[in-house]
Amino acid sequence: MDVMNTRIETLEEQVAHLTRTVEDLSDIVARQERELALLTRRAQMLMEREAERESQGGGVVVVGDERPPHY
C-alpha cells in the first residue's frame, strides 16, 4: 500500500507542476497576443501615415547617400 501511495503522491506532484506550467504558458501567450495586437495596430498606423505622406509629397523618393537639395 505504501508503494501505491508514494506513486500517487508522485503523480499528484507531477500534475501540479504541469498545471502550473500550463497556467504560466497561458499567461505568456495572452501577453504576447496583446503585444502582437498593439504592434499590428502601430504598424498599420505607420503604413497609413506613410501612404498619406507619399500622396501629399508627390512620390519623392529619398535615398540615404544623396545630398540634400540645398547643397
C-alpha positions, 0 to 999 in steps of 0.5 A: 500500500505504501508503494501505491501511495508514494506513486500517487503522491508522485503523480499528484506532484507531477500534475501540479507542476504541469498545471502550473506550467500550463497556467504560466504558458497561458499567461505568456501567450495572452501577453504576447497576443496583446503585444502582437495586437498593439504592434499590428495596430502601430504598424498599420498606423505607420503604413497609413501615415506613410501612404498619406505622406507619399500622396501629399509629397508627390512620390519623392523618393529619398535615398540615404547617400544623396545630398540634400537639395540645398547643397 
